[in-house]
Each structure stands twice: as C-alpha cells, then as structure tokens.
Amino acid sequence: MKKRITILKASITENRLLLEANEPISGLVPAEQILVDSKQYSFIYLMEDKEDYTYIDLPEQIWSFLKSAQEQKLPVWINFKDQQLELLHFHEELEYVISNIGGNSNYGKEMVTKVEAIF
C-alpha cells in the first residue's frame, strides 16, 4: 500500500496556500499529478521518493481553500513543522481533474455532487 500523508488544515497566508501535513515530507519530490479518491471524497497529489509514490490526501474539508487558491492563482505549499515544499503544477492538474469529474458518473454520484458544489 502506498504511503498516505493527510492534510490536516489549510490556510492562505503570505499570498500562498499552505497545507499542513500530518507526517514529515522530507525526501519527497512533487510528481506533478493529481488523482481522485472517490471513496474517501478526496483529491490525491502524488509525491515520490527514491523508491515509491506517496499520496498527499486533500480531503473535502479543505476544498474551499483549494478553490480560493485556484481562483487567485496562489502557489500551493505543503508544510510539516520546519519542512516546506511547493506542489508544482498544482492548479493545472486540479483544473484538469475537476473538468473530468463534472457530470461524470464514473466517479460516483456523491463525489460528482460534492465537487460540483464547491468548484
């Protein structure tokens, strides 16, 4: 099973979206891709290290921050204690995923409804 780091909270500060992780992010490199977890109503930003991918879990609770950052074109950073890393190509990937979800029953009715309500 892939390692999964959950974003506990989000805030917009200093003209960027800051995502607070629940685990260390050292050694991770942005894979610049976003997936969808329609069972847990979450977006997944992929990170990688030397051996495997790590899923950065972006739960529904922070989607309004993602929407605001997207509208303002703010850079998106992940943070754990004193570690910070920019999530590259975040907006392009999120926009692509959202455009595929709208009206697409493959993601499940509830996921589509939740995404359409916010984005």
N, C-alpha and C positions, 0 to 999 in steps of 0.2 A: 504494500500500500504506500502511496506517495505521502510524504510529509506534508502536513497541512498547518499553516500558520493563520490564525484568525485575527482579523482586525477588530479590536475591542471598541474603539471610538475614533471619530474623525473630527477635525476642526480646520477651519480656514483661518490661517494666521500668516502674516508677512507675505501676502499675495501668493500663497500656495495652499494646497490641500495637504494636510498632514494626517496620515493614517497610523494609529498606534497599534503595534503588533503585540501579540501575547507571548512571543518567543524571540530569541536572537535571530538576526538576519545576516550576521557576518558570513562572508564567503559566498553569498548569493549574488547572482548576476541576472538582471532582467532578461527574460526570454521574449519580451515584447509581444505577448499574445494573451488574449482573454478568452476563457471558456465559460460555459454556463452549467451550473448545478441546479437543475430544475426541481430536484427532490428536496433540496435544502433552501431553495429560493435565494441563490447566491451567485455572484459572478466570481470567477477564479482568474487571478492574474498569475501567469506562470513565471517562476524564477528557476534558475538552475545553478547547480554547483558542479564540481568535477565528476560526480557520479550519477546524479539523477535530477528530476524536476521536483520543485517544491511548489505547492499550491498556496497562494495568498488568497484567503477566503474573505470576500467582500459581501457581508450579509445584508439583507434587505434593510436593516436598521440604519445603515449609513448611505443608502441610495440617494437620499435628498442632498447630501453633501457632494456625492459624485455628480449629480445633476447640476448643482451650483458651480462646481469647478469646471464642468464641461461648458456651461454657458459663458463663463468668464475666461475660459481657456487658461486656467491656472495650472501650473505644474503640479504633479502628484508625487508626494514623497511618502515613503514608509519609514517608521521610526520604532526603535526599541532601545530604551534607555539612551545611551550616547551614540548609538548607531543610526545613521540615516542614509537613505538611498533613494534616488529618483526613479520612478517607474516610467521608463521611456515608452513613447508611442501609446500612452495610455488612452488618450482621447480618441485617437483614430480607431483603435481596437474596440473601445467601448461603443462608439458610434456604429461600427460595423455589426457588432453583436446585437445591439438594440434594433437595428434595422432588420435583422433576420428574425427576431423574436416577434415583432409586431404582426398579429394576425396569424401566426404560425402555430398550429395545434401540435406540432411535433414536440414543443416544449411543455405541453400540458396547459390546460385552460387557466389554472390558477396562476402559473408563472407568467403567462401572457398578460393576464389581467393586472397583476402586480406591476409588471414592467410598464405597461401602457398607462397606468395610473400615475406613475412618477415621471417617466420620460416621454 
